[in-house]
Amino acid sequence: MKSKLDKNKQVMQKLISKKNNSPKNAGAFAEDLKIEFKRITWPDRKTVVKSTVLILVIVVTATLFISMLDAAFSEALLFLKHI
């Protein structure tokens, strides 16, 4: 566990110590980015599908609710306009 923390500290110190944003550092930045992407814990396919379906259901539900409110307010304003 300690070695993982040491590696994290080393990477962070390396990133912090780079203050020069010249094009020469683009290669170093790309290399650091590659290292960081290897450390990411990506979700499995099942989790991604479940999350996507949940988000789509919420978006469709919210769209229908807002559409019904819009129609109700439109009808109410038309009714008030004809009074």
HTML snippet that shows the backbone in 3Dmol.js (N, CA, C, O; Angstrom):
<script src="https://3Dmol.org/build/3Dmol-min.js"></script>
<div id="view" style="width:600px;height:400px;position:relative"></div>
<script>
const pdb = `
ATOM      1  N   MET A   1       0.825  -1.194   0.000  1.00  0.00           N
ATOM      2  CA  MET A   1       0.000   0.000   0.000  1.00  0.00           C
ATOM      3  C   MET A   1       0.863   1.250   0.000  1.00  0.00           C
ATOM      4  O   MET A   1       0.553   2.235  -0.670  1.00  0.00           O
ATOM      5  N   LYS A   2       1.954   1.197   0.763  1.00  0.00           N
ATOM      6  CA  LYS A   2       2.823   2.363   0.853  1.00  0.00           C
ATOM      7  C   LYS A   2       3.471   2.669  -0.493  1.00  0.00           C
ATOM      8  O   LYS A   2       3.625   3.835  -0.857  1.00  0.00           O
ATOM      9  N   SER A   3       3.850   1.636  -1.229  1.00  0.00           N
ATOM     10  CA  SER A   3       4.497   1.866  -2.522  1.00  0.00           C
ATOM     11  C   SER A   3       3.549   2.552  -3.497  1.00  0.00           C
ATOM     12  O   SER A   3       3.975   3.369  -4.313  1.00  0.00           O
ATOM     13  N   LYS A   4       2.267   2.220  -3.412  1.00  0.00           N
ATOM     14  CA  LYS A   4       1.286   2.868  -4.286  1.00  0.00           C
ATOM     15  C   LYS A   4       1.153   4.348  -3.926  1.00  0.00           C
ATOM     16  O   LYS A   4       1.049   5.200  -4.808  1.00  0.00           O
ATOM     17  N   LEU A   5       1.156   4.648  -2.628  1.00  0.00           N
ATOM     18  CA  LEU A   5       1.103   6.045  -2.187  1.00  0.00           C
ATOM     19  C   LEU A   5       2.353   6.791  -2.616  1.00  0.00           C
ATOM     20  O   LEU A   5       2.275   7.949  -3.026  1.00  0.00           O
ATOM     21  N   ASP A   6       3.511   6.134  -2.526  1.00  0.00           N
ATOM     22  CA  ASP A   6       4.754   6.760  -2.949  1.00  0.00           C
ATOM     23  C   ASP A   6       4.731   7.072  -4.440  1.00  0.00           C
ATOM     24  O   ASP A   6       5.185   8.134  -4.866  1.00  0.00           O
ATOM     25  N   LYS A   7       4.201   6.141  -5.231  1.00  0.00           N
ATOM     26  CA  LYS A   7       4.095   6.372  -6.673  1.00  0.00           C
ATOM     27  C   LYS A   7       3.170   7.545  -6.956  1.00  0.00           C
ATOM     28  O   LYS A   7       3.466   8.379  -7.812  1.00  0.00           O
ATOM     29  N   ASN A   8       2.043   7.614  -6.236  1.00  0.00           N
ATOM     30  CA  ASN A   8       1.119   8.726  -6.420  1.00  0.00           C
ATOM     31  C   ASN A   8       1.786  10.057  -6.087  1.00  0.00           C
ATOM     32  O   ASN A   8       1.623  11.040  -6.810  1.00  0.00           O
ATOM     33  N   LYS A   9       2.540  10.082  -4.986  1.00  0.00           N
ATOM     34  CA  LYS A   9       3.242  11.303  -4.593  1.00  0.00           C
ATOM     35  C   LYS A   9       4.265  11.698  -5.643  1.00  0.00           C
ATOM     36  O   LYS A   9       4.400  12.875  -5.977  1.00  0.00           O
ATOM     37  N   GLN A  10       4.981  10.718  -6.160  1.00  0.00           N
ATOM     38  CA  GLN A  10       5.997  11.013  -7.173  1.00  0.00           C
ATOM     39  C   GLN A  10       5.365  11.591  -8.428  1.00  0.00           C
ATOM     40  O   GLN A  10       5.878  12.554  -8.998  1.00  0.00           O
ATOM     41  N   VAL A  11       4.250  11.007  -8.861  1.00  0.00           N
ATOM     42  CA  VAL A  11       3.567  11.502 -10.059  1.00  0.00           C
ATOM     43  C   VAL A  11       3.057  12.919  -9.823  1.00  0.00           C
ATOM     44  O   VAL A  11       3.201  13.784 -10.688  1.00  0.00           O
ATOM     45  N   MET A  12       2.461  13.161  -8.655  1.00  0.00           N
ATOM     46  CA  MET A  12       1.930  14.488  -8.354  1.00  0.00           C
ATOM     47  C   MET A  12       3.060  15.519  -8.267  1.00  0.00           C
ATOM     48  O   MET A  12       2.916  16.633  -8.771  1.00  0.00           O
ATOM     49  N   GLN A  13       4.175  15.164  -7.639  1.00  0.00           N
ATOM     50  CA  GLN A  13       5.301  16.079  -7.549  1.00  0.00           C
ATOM     51  C   GLN A  13       5.870  16.374  -8.926  1.00  0.00           C
ATOM     52  O   GLN A  13       6.287  17.498  -9.206  1.00  0.00           O
ATOM     53  N   LYS A  14       5.887  15.374  -9.773  1.00  0.00           N
ATOM     54  CA  LYS A  14       6.383  15.548 -11.127  1.00  0.00           C
ATOM     55  C   LYS A  14       5.472  16.499 -11.904  1.00  0.00           C
ATOM     56  O   LYS A  14       5.952  17.359 -12.642  1.00  0.00           O
ATOM     57  N   LEU A  15       4.166  16.344 -11.735  1.00  0.00           N
ATOM     58  CA  LEU A  15       3.220  17.214 -12.426  1.00  0.00           C
ATOM     59  C   LEU A  15       3.282  18.637 -11.898  1.00  0.00           C
ATOM     60  O   LEU A  15       3.206  19.592 -12.671  1.00  0.00           O
ATOM     61  N   ILE A  16       3.420  18.785 -10.583  1.00  0.00           N
ATOM     62  CA  ILE A  16       3.465  20.114  -9.971  1.00  0.00           C
ATOM     63  C   ILE A  16       4.748  20.843 -10.345  1.00  0.00           C
ATOM     64  O   ILE A  16       4.735  22.055 -10.561  1.00  0.00           O
ATOM     65  N   SER A  17       5.850  20.113 -10.423  1.00  0.00           N
ATOM     66  CA  SER A  17       7.137  20.741 -10.702  1.00  0.00           C
ATOM     67  C   SER A  17       7.243  21.270 -12.128  1.00  0.00           C
ATOM     68  O   SER A  17       8.119  22.088 -12.407  1.00  0.00           O
ATOM     69  N   LYS A  18       6.391  20.833 -13.025  1.00  0.00           N
ATOM     70  CA  LYS A  18       6.436  21.279 -14.417  1.00  0.00           C
ATOM     71  C   LYS A  18       5.619  22.560 -14.553  1.00  0.00           C
ATOM     72  O   LYS A  18       4.391  22.527 -14.625  1.00  0.00           O
ATOM     73  N   LYS A  19       6.320  23.679 -14.586  1.00  0.00           N
ATOM     74  CA  LYS A  19       5.636  24.958 -14.711  1.00  0.00           C
ATOM     75  C   LYS A  19       5.781  25.521 -16.114  1.00  0.00           C
ATOM     76  O   LYS A  19       5.074  26.462 -16.474  1.00  0.00           O
ATOM     77  N   ASN A  20       6.671  24.972 -16.900  1.00  0.00           N
ATOM     78  CA  ASN A  20       6.927  25.457 -18.243  1.00  0.00           C
ATOM     79  C   ASN A  20       5.937  24.796 -19.203  1.00  0.00           C
ATOM     80  O   ASN A  20       5.910  23.570 -19.312  1.00  0.00           O
ATOM     81  N   ASN A  21       5.129  25.590 -19.895  1.00  0.00           N
ATOM     82  CA  ASN A  21       4.118  25.064 -20.807  1.00  0.00           C
ATOM     83  C   ASN A  21       4.575  25.136 -22.260  1.00  0.00           C
ATOM     84  O   ASN A  21       3.748  25.276 -23.161  1.00  0.00           O
ATOM     85  N   SER A  22       5.857  25.044 -22.489  1.00  0.00           N
ATOM     86  CA  SER A  22       6.366  25.132 -23.851  1.00  0.00           C
ATOM     87  C   SER A  22       6.057  23.838 -24.604  1.00  0.00           C
ATOM     88  O   SER A  22       5.760  22.811 -23.995  1.00  0.00           O
ATOM     89  N   PRO A  23       6.130  23.903 -25.941  1.00  0.00           N
ATOM     90  CA  PRO A  23       5.867  22.690 -26.739  1.00  0.00           C
ATOM     91  C   PRO A  23       6.820  21.545 -26.425  1.00  0.00           C
ATOM     92  O   PRO A  23       6.491  20.388 -26.688  1.00  0.00           O
ATOM     93  N   LYS A  24       7.993  21.839 -25.868  1.00  0.00           N
ATOM     94  CA  LYS A  24       8.939  20.768 -25.509  1.00  0.00           C
ATOM     95  C   LYS A  24       8.350  19.857 -24.443  1.00  0.00           C
ATOM     96  O   LYS A  24       8.690  18.676 -24.375  1.00  0.00           O
ATOM     97  N   ASN A  25       7.472  20.399 -23.613  1.00  0.00           N
ATOM     98  CA  ASN A  25       6.883  19.607 -22.545  1.00  0.00           C
ATOM     99  C   ASN A  25       5.640  18.834 -22.994  1.00  0.00           C
ATOM    100  O   ASN A  25       5.045  18.112 -22.195  1.00  0.00           O
ATOM    101  N   ALA A  26       5.247  18.976 -24.248  1.00  0.00           N
ATOM    102  CA  ALA A  26       4.065  18.273 -24.741  1.00  0.00           C
ATOM    103  C   ALA A  26       4.270  16.758 -24.668  1.00  0.00           C
ATOM    104  O   ALA A  26       3.344  16.021 -24.330  1.00  0.00           O
ATOM    105  N   GLY A  27       5.462  16.305 -24.978  1.00  0.00           N
ATOM    106  CA  GLY A  27       5.742  14.869 -24.905  1.00  0.00           C
ATOM    107  C   GLY A  27       5.681  14.360 -23.477  1.00  0.00           C
ATOM    108  O   GLY A  27       5.163  13.274 -23.217  1.00  0.00           O
ATOM    109  N   ALA A  28       6.210  15.147 -22.554  1.00  0.00           N
ATOM    110  CA  ALA A  28       6.160  14.765 -21.142  1.00  0.00           C
ATOM    111  C   ALA A  28       4.721  14.763 -20.644  1.00  0.00           C
ATOM    112  O   ALA A  28       4.318  13.888 -19.877  1.00  0.00           O
ATOM    113  N   PHE A  29       3.956  15.748 -21.086  1.00  0.00           N
ATOM    114  CA  PHE A  29       2.541  15.808 -20.701  1.00  0.00           C
ATOM    115  C   PHE A  29       1.795  14.584 -21.222  1.00  0.00           C
ATOM    116  O   PHE A  29       0.997  13.983 -20.503  1.00  0.00           O
ATOM    117  N   ALA A  30       2.060  14.217 -22.482  1.00  0.00           N
ATOM    118  CA  ALA A  30       1.405  13.045 -23.064  1.00  0.00           C
ATOM    119  C   ALA A  30       1.782  11.778 -22.301  1.00  0.00           C
ATOM    120  O   ALA A  30       0.941  10.908 -22.077  1.00  0.00           O
ATOM    121  N   GLU A  31       3.028  11.681 -21.913  1.00  0.00           N
ATOM    122  CA  GLU A  31       3.485  10.511 -21.151  1.00  0.00           C
ATOM    123  C   GLU A  31       2.808  10.460 -19.781  1.00  0.00           C
ATOM    124  O   GLU A  31       2.388   9.394 -19.331  1.00  0.00           O
ATOM    125  N   ASP A  32       2.703  11.612 -19.122  1.00  0.00           N
ATOM    126  CA  ASP A  32       2.015  11.674 -17.823  1.00  0.00           C
ATOM    127  C   ASP A  32       0.541  11.315 -17.980  1.00  0.00           C
ATOM    128  O   ASP A  32      -0.035  10.623 -17.141  1.00  0.00           O
ATOM    129  N   LEU A  33      -0.051  11.790 -19.051  1.00  0.00           N
ATOM    130  CA  LEU A  33      -1.453  11.488 -19.317  1.00  0.00           C
ATOM    131  C   LEU A  33      -1.653   9.985 -19.514  1.00  0.00           C
ATOM    132  O   LEU A  33      -2.623   9.405 -19.026  1.00  0.00           O
ATOM    133  N   LYS A  34      -0.730   9.374 -20.228  1.00  0.00           N
ATOM    134  CA  LYS A  34      -0.784   7.925 -20.451  1.00  0.00           C
ATOM    135  C   LYS A  34      -0.707   7.167 -19.128  1.00  0.00           C
ATOM    136  O   LYS A  34      -1.427   6.191 -18.920  1.00  0.00           O
ATOM    137  N   ILE A  35       0.174   7.626 -18.232  1.00  0.00           N
ATOM    138  CA  ILE A  35       0.312   6.997 -16.918  1.00  0.00           C
ATOM    139  C   ILE A  35      -0.977   7.142 -16.116  1.00  0.00           C
ATOM    140  O   ILE A  35      -1.433   6.188 -15.486  1.00  0.00           O
ATOM    141  N   GLU A  36      -1.562   8.339 -16.143  1.00  0.00           N
ATOM    142  CA  GLU A  36      -2.799   8.584 -15.395  1.00  0.00           C
ATOM    143  C   GLU A  36      -3.946   7.726 -15.927  1.00  0.00           C
ATOM    144  O   GLU A  36      -4.740   7.206 -15.144  1.00  0.00           O
ATOM    145  N   PHE A  37      -4.040   7.574 -17.240  1.00  0.00           N
ATOM    146  CA  PHE A  37      -5.117   6.765 -17.805  1.00  0.00           C
ATOM    147  C   PHE A  37      -4.981   5.292 -17.417  1.00  0.00           C
ATOM    148  O   PHE A  37      -5.987   4.590 -17.311  1.00  0.00           O
ATOM    149  N   LYS A  38      -3.781   4.827 -17.209  1.00  0.00           N
ATOM    150  CA  LYS A  38      -3.594   3.445 -16.764  1.00  0.00           C
ATOM    151  C   LYS A  38      -4.084   3.255 -15.340  1.00  0.00           C
ATOM    152  O   LYS A  38      -4.457   2.145 -14.959  1.00  0.00           O
ATOM    153  N   ARG A  39      -4.091   4.318 -14.548  1.00  0.00           N
ATOM    154  CA  ARG A  39      -4.503   4.224 -13.148  1.00  0.00           C
ATOM    155  C   ARG A  39      -6.015   4.323 -12.970  1.00  0.00           C
ATOM    156  O   ARG A  39      -6.526   4.056 -11.882  1.00  0.00           O
ATOM    157  N   ILE A  40      -6.724   4.698 -14.003  1.00  0.00           N
ATOM    158  CA  ILE A  40      -8.178   4.848 -13.893  1.00  0.00           C
ATOM    159  C   ILE A  40      -8.834   3.474 -13.772  1.00  0.00           C
ATOM    160  O   ILE A  40      -8.462   2.530 -14.469  1.00  0.00           O
ATOM    161  N   THR A  41      -9.806   3.382 -12.884  1.00  0.00           N
ATOM    162  CA  THR A  41     -10.600   2.161 -12.772  1.00  0.00           C
ATOM    163  C   THR A  41     -11.864   2.360 -13.601  1.00  0.00           C
ATOM    164  O   THR A  41     -12.780   3.074 -13.192  1.00  0.00           O
ATOM    165  N   TRP A  42     -11.903   1.729 -14.756  1.00  0.00           N
ATOM    166  CA  TRP A  42     -13.031   1.899 -15.662  1.00  0.00           C
ATOM    167  C   TRP A  42     -14.173   0.975 -15.245  1.00  0.00           C
ATOM    168  O   TRP A  42     -13.922  -0.147 -14.806  1.00  0.00           O
ATOM    169  N   PRO A  43     -15.432   1.428 -15.375  1.00  0.00           N
ATOM    170  CA  PRO A  43     -16.565   0.562 -15.030  1.00  0.00           C
ATOM    171  C   PRO A  43     -16.727  -0.559 -16.056  1.00  0.00           C
ATOM    172  O   PRO A  43     -16.326  -0.427 -17.212  1.00  0.00           O
ATOM    173  N   ASP A  44     -17.319  -1.656 -15.610  1.00  0.00           N
ATOM    174  CA  ASP A  44     -17.545  -2.758 -16.542  1.00  0.00           C
ATOM    175  C   ASP A  44     -18.756  -2.438 -17.425  1.00  0.00           C
ATOM    176  O   ASP A  44     -19.497  -1.490 -17.166  1.00  0.00           O
ATOM    177  N   ARG A  45     -18.938  -3.236 -18.457  1.00  0.00           N
ATOM    178  CA  ARG A  45     -19.985  -2.984 -19.453  1.00  0.00           C
ATOM    179  C   ARG A  45     -21.383  -2.978 -18.816  1.00  0.00           C
ATOM    180  O   ARG A  45     -22.220  -2.146 -19.168  1.00  0.00           O
ATOM    181  N   LYS A  46     -21.633  -3.897 -17.887  1.00  0.00           N
ATOM    182  CA  LYS A  46     -22.943  -4.006 -17.245  1.00  0.00           C
ATOM    183  C   LYS A  46     -23.294  -2.715 -16.498  1.00  0.00           C
ATOM    184  O   LYS A  46     -24.427  -2.240 -16.572  1.00  0.00           O
ATOM    185  N   THR A  47     -22.326  -2.157 -15.785  1.00  0.00           N
ATOM    186  CA  THR A  47     -22.551  -0.916 -15.051  1.00  0.00           C
ATOM    187  C   THR A  47     -22.831   0.242 -16.002  1.00  0.00           C
ATOM    188  O   THR A  47     -23.716   1.059 -15.746  1.00  0.00           O
ATOM    189  N   VAL A  48     -22.085   0.312 -17.091  1.00  0.00           N
ATOM    190  CA  VAL A  48     -22.280   1.388 -18.068  1.00  0.00           C
ATOM    191  C   VAL A  48     -23.665   1.297 -18.692  1.00  0.00           C
ATOM    192  O   VAL A  48     -24.341   2.314 -18.843  1.00  0.00           O
ATOM    193  N   VAL A  49     -24.093   0.099 -19.053  1.00  0.00           N
ATOM    194  CA  VAL A  49     -25.413  -0.078 -19.668  1.00  0.00           C
ATOM    195  C   VAL A  49     -26.516   0.296 -18.681  1.00  0.00           C
ATOM    196  O   VAL A  49     -27.469   0.984 -19.049  1.00  0.00           O
ATOM    197  N   LYS A  50     -26.394  -0.153 -17.424  1.00  0.00           N
ATOM    198  CA  LYS A  50     -27.408   0.174 -16.423  1.00  0.00           C
ATOM    199  C   LYS A  50     -27.497   1.685 -16.190  1.00  0.00           C
ATOM    200  O   LYS A  50     -28.591   2.242 -16.099  1.00  0.00           O
ATOM    201  N   SER A  51     -26.357   2.331 -16.097  1.00  0.00           N
ATOM    202  CA  SER A  51     -26.334   3.777 -15.878  1.00  0.00           C
ATOM    203  C   SER A  51     -26.922   4.520 -17.074  1.00  0.00           C
ATOM    204  O   SER A  51     -27.664   5.487 -16.902  1.00  0.00           O
ATOM    205  N   THR A  52     -26.594   4.075 -18.276  1.00  0.00           N
ATOM    206  CA  THR A  52     -27.112   4.717 -19.482  1.00  0.00           C
ATOM    207  C   THR A  52     -28.626   4.582 -19.565  1.00  0.00           C
ATOM    208  O   THR A  52     -29.318   5.551 -19.878  1.00  0.00           O
ATOM    209  N   VAL A  53     -29.140   3.403 -19.289  1.00  0.00           N
ATOM    210  CA  VAL A  53     -30.587   3.185 -19.325  1.00  0.00           C
ATOM    211  C   VAL A  53     -31.275   4.055 -18.275  1.00  0.00           C
ATOM    212  O   VAL A  53     -32.310   4.660 -18.555  1.00  0.00           O
ATOM    213  N   LEU A  54     -30.715   4.121 -17.085  1.00  0.00           N
ATOM    214  CA  LEU A  54     -31.290   4.949 -16.029  1.00  0.00           C
ATOM    215  C   LEU A  54     -31.331   6.415 -16.444  1.00  0.00           C
ATOM    216  O   LEU A  54     -32.340   7.089 -16.234  1.00  0.00           O
ATOM    217  N   ILE A  55     -30.263   6.906 -17.021  1.00  0.00           N
ATOM    218  CA  ILE A  55     -30.219   8.304 -17.461  1.00  0.00           C
ATOM    219  C   ILE A  55     -31.242   8.549 -18.559  1.00  0.00           C
ATOM    220  O   ILE A  55     -31.919   9.577 -18.544  1.00  0.00           O
ATOM    221  N   LEU A  56     -31.370   7.639 -19.502  1.00  0.00           N
ATOM    222  CA  LEU A  56     -32.353   7.800 -20.580  1.00  0.00           C
ATOM    223  C   LEU A  56     -33.777   7.820 -20.034  1.00  0.00           C
ATOM    224  O   LEU A  56     -34.603   8.610 -20.490  1.00  0.00           O
ATOM    225  N   VAL A  57     -34.072   6.954 -19.057  1.00  0.00           N
ATOM    226  CA  VAL A  57     -35.407   6.931 -18.451  1.00  0.00           C
ATOM    227  C   VAL A  57     -35.690   8.260 -17.743  1.00  0.00           C
ATOM    228  O   VAL A  57     -36.789   8.803 -17.859  1.00  0.00           O
ATOM    229  N   ILE A  58     -34.720   8.774 -17.023  1.00  0.00           N
ATOM    230  CA  ILE A  58     -34.901  10.049 -16.325  1.00  0.00           C
ATOM    231  C   ILE A  58     -35.111  11.184 -17.319  1.00  0.00           C
ATOM    232  O   ILE A  58     -35.973  12.036 -17.107  1.00  0.00           O
ATOM    233  N   VAL A  59     -34.340  11.207 -18.395  1.00  0.00           N
ATOM    234  CA  VAL A  59     -34.477  12.266 -19.404  1.00  0.00           C
ATOM    235  C   VAL A  59     -35.842  12.202 -20.072  1.00  0.00           C
ATOM    236  O   VAL A  59     -36.489  13.235 -20.246  1.00  0.00           O
ATOM    237  N   VAL A  60     -36.290  11.017 -20.447  1.00  0.00           N
ATOM    238  CA  VAL A  60     -37.603  10.876 -21.092  1.00  0.00           C
ATOM    239  C   VAL A  60     -38.714  11.285 -20.126  1.00  0.00           C
ATOM    240  O   VAL A  60     -39.649  11.981 -20.523  1.00  0.00           O
ATOM    241  N   THR A  61     -38.623  10.865 -18.873  1.00  0.00           N
ATOM    242  CA  THR A  61     -39.630  11.223 -17.867  1.00  0.00           C
ATOM    243  C   THR A  61     -39.676  12.733 -17.667  1.00  0.00           C
ATOM    244  O   THR A  61     -40.756  13.322 -17.646  1.00  0.00           O
ATOM    245  N   ALA A  62     -38.524  13.357 -17.521  1.00  0.00           N
ATOM    246  CA  ALA A  62     -38.477  14.812 -17.340  1.00  0.00           C
ATOM    247  C   ALA A  62     -39.018  15.533 -18.570  1.00  0.00           C
ATOM    248  O   ALA A  62     -39.715  16.539 -18.441  1.00  0.00           O
ATOM    249  N   THR A  63     -38.704  15.031 -19.755  1.00  0.00           N
ATOM    250  CA  THR A  63     -39.203  15.641 -20.997  1.00  0.00           C
ATOM    251  C   THR A  63     -40.718  15.567 -21.058  1.00  0.00           C
ATOM    252  O   THR A  63     -41.373  16.553 -21.395  1.00  0.00           O
ATOM    253  N   LEU A  64     -41.278  14.419 -20.738  1.00  0.00           N
ATOM    254  CA  LEU A  64     -42.737  14.279 -20.753  1.00  0.00           C
ATOM    255  C   LEU A  64     -43.391  15.193 -19.719  1.00  0.00           C
ATOM    256  O   LEU A  64     -44.411  15.821 -20.003  1.00  0.00           O
ATOM    257  N   PHE A  65     -42.813  15.270 -18.531  1.00  0.00           N
ATOM    258  CA  PHE A  65     -43.365  16.114 -17.470  1.00  0.00           C
ATOM    259  C   PHE A  65     -43.342  17.587 -17.876  1.00  0.00           C
ATOM    260  O   PHE A  65     -44.336  18.293 -17.709  1.00  0.00           O
ATOM    261  N   ILE A  66     -42.225  18.045 -18.402  1.00  0.00           N
ATOM    262  CA  ILE A  66     -42.120  19.445 -18.831  1.00  0.00           C
ATOM    263  C   ILE A  66     -43.039  19.726 -20.007  1.00  0.00           C
ATOM    264  O   ILE A  66     -43.622  20.808 -20.087  1.00  0.00           O
ATOM    265  N   SER A  67     -43.180  18.778 -20.917  1.00  0.00           N
ATOM    266  CA  SER A  67     -44.089  18.951 -22.048  1.00  0.00           C
ATOM    267  C   SER A  67     -45.535  19.071 -21.574  1.00  0.00           C
ATOM    268  O   SER A  67     -46.293  19.890 -22.092  1.00  0.00           O
ATOM    269  N   MET A  68     -45.921  18.252 -20.586  1.00  0.00           N
ATOM    270  CA  MET A  68     -47.287  18.337 -20.048  1.00  0.00           C
ATOM    271  C   MET A  68     -47.508  19.673 -19.345  1.00  0.00           C
ATOM    272  O   MET A  68     -48.573  20.275 -19.484  1.00  0.00           O
ATOM    273  N   LEU A  69     -46.516  20.141 -18.591  1.00  0.00           N
ATOM    274  CA  LEU A  69     -46.639  21.455 -17.954  1.00  0.00           C
ATOM    275  C   LEU A  69     -46.767  22.561 -19.003  1.00  0.00           C
ATOM    276  O   LEU A  69     -47.583  23.470 -18.850  1.00  0.00           O
ATOM    277  N   ASP A  70     -45.979  22.487 -20.049  1.00  0.00           N
ATOM    278  CA  ASP A  70     -46.030  23.482 -21.115  1.00  0.00           C
ATOM    279  C   ASP A  70     -47.408  23.493 -21.769  1.00  0.00           C
ATOM    280  O   ASP A  70     -47.978  24.559 -22.004  1.00  0.00           O
ATOM    281  N   ALA A  71     -47.940  22.315 -22.061  1.00  0.00           N
ATOM    282  CA  ALA A  71     -49.266  22.235 -22.675  1.00  0.00           C
ATOM    283  C   ALA A  71     -50.335  22.777 -21.723  1.00  0.00           C
ATOM    284  O   ALA A  71     -51.243  23.487 -22.154  1.00  0.00           O
ATOM    285  N   ALA A  72     -50.234  22.453 -20.455  1.00  0.00           N
ATOM    286  CA  ALA A  72     -51.224  22.936 -19.484  1.00  0.00           C
ATOM    287  C   ALA A  72     -51.172  24.450 -19.362  1.00  0.00           C
ATOM    288  O   ALA A  72     -52.216  25.101 -19.360  1.00  0.00           O
ATOM    289  N   PHE A  73     -49.988  25.019 -19.259  1.00  0.00           N
ATOM    290  CA  PHE A  73     -49.879  26.475 -19.164  1.00  0.00           C
ATOM    291  C   PHE A  73     -50.325  27.160 -20.448  1.00  0.00           C
ATOM    292  O   PHE A  73     -50.924  28.235 -20.401  1.00  0.00           O
ATOM    293  N   SER A  74     -50.039  26.553 -21.584  1.00  0.00           N
ATOM    294  CA  SER A  74     -50.486  27.123 -22.862  1.00  0.00           C
ATOM    295  C   SER A  74     -52.006  27.161 -22.930  1.00  0.00           C
ATOM    296  O   SER A  74     -52.595  28.167 -23.326  1.00  0.00           O
ATOM    297  N   GLU A  75     -52.635  26.055 -22.538  1.00  0.00           N
ATOM    298  CA  GLU A  75     -54.104  26.012 -22.539  1.00  0.00           C
ATOM    299  C   GLU A  75     -54.680  27.009 -21.539  1.00  0.00           C
ATOM    300  O   GLU A  75     -55.685  27.660 -21.824  1.00  0.00           O
ATOM    301  N   ALA A  76     -54.052  27.135 -20.368  1.00  0.00           N
ATOM    302  CA  ALA A  76     -54.532  28.085 -19.361  1.00  0.00           C
ATOM    303  C   ALA A  76     -54.422  29.510 -19.875  1.00  0.00           C
ATOM    304  O   ALA A  76     -55.335  30.309 -19.670  1.00  0.00           O
ATOM    305  N   LEU A  77     -53.329  29.842 -20.534  1.00  0.00           N
ATOM    306  CA  LEU A  77     -53.175  31.193 -21.076  1.00  0.00           C
ATOM    307  C   LEU A  77     -54.161  31.455 -22.208  1.00  0.00           C
ATOM    308  O   LEU A  77     -54.701  32.556 -22.313  1.00  0.00           O
ATOM    309  N   LEU A  78     -54.401  30.460 -23.053  1.00  0.00           N
ATOM    310  CA  LEU A  78     -55.403  30.635 -24.117  1.00  0.00           C
ATOM    311  C   LEU A  78     -56.794  30.820 -23.521  1.00  0.00           C
ATOM    312  O   LEU A  78     -57.577  31.631 -24.013  1.00  0.00           O
ATOM    313  N   PHE A  79     -57.101  30.080 -22.475  1.00  0.00           N
ATOM    314  CA  PHE A  79     -58.399  30.222 -21.806  1.00  0.00           C
ATOM    315  C   PHE A  79     -58.532  31.620 -21.215  1.00  0.00           C
ATOM    316  O   PHE A  79     -59.573  32.257 -21.372  1.00  0.00           O
ATOM    317  N   LEU A  80     -57.504  32.104 -20.544  1.00  0.00           N
ATOM    318  CA  LEU A  80     -57.530  33.447 -19.961  1.00  0.00           C
ATOM    319  C   LEU A  80     -57.593  34.534 -21.030  1.00  0.00           C
ATOM    320  O   LEU A  80     -58.190  35.588 -20.807  1.00  0.00           O
ATOM    321  N   LYS A  81     -56.995  34.293 -22.163  1.00  0.00           N
ATOM    322  CA  LYS A  81     -56.997  35.270 -23.261  1.00  0.00           C
ATOM    323  C   LYS A  81     -58.406  35.440 -23.830  1.00  0.00           C
ATOM    324  O   LYS A  81     -58.767  36.536 -24.260  1.00  0.00           O
ATOM    325  N   HIS A  82     -59.204  34.374 -23.841  1.00  0.00           N
ATOM    326  CA  HIS A  82     -60.551  34.425 -24.431  1.00  0.00           C
ATOM    327  C   HIS A  82     -61.608  34.878 -23.426  1.00  0.00           C
ATOM    328  O   HIS A  82     -62.773  35.018 -23.796  1.00  0.00           O
ATOM    329  N   ILE A  83     -61.248  35.105 -22.204  1.00  0.00           N
ATOM    330  CA  ILE A  83     -62.240  35.555 -21.202  1.00  0.00           C
ATOM    331  C   ILE A  83     -62.524  37.013 -21.373  1.00  0.00           C
ATOM    332  O   ILE A  83     -63.327  37.577 -20.630  1.00  0.00           O
TER     333      ILE A  83
END
`;
const viewer = $3Dmol.createViewer("view");
viewer.addModel(pdb, "pdb");
viewer.setStyle({}, {cartoon: {color: "spectrum"}});
viewer.zoomTo();
viewer.render();
</script>
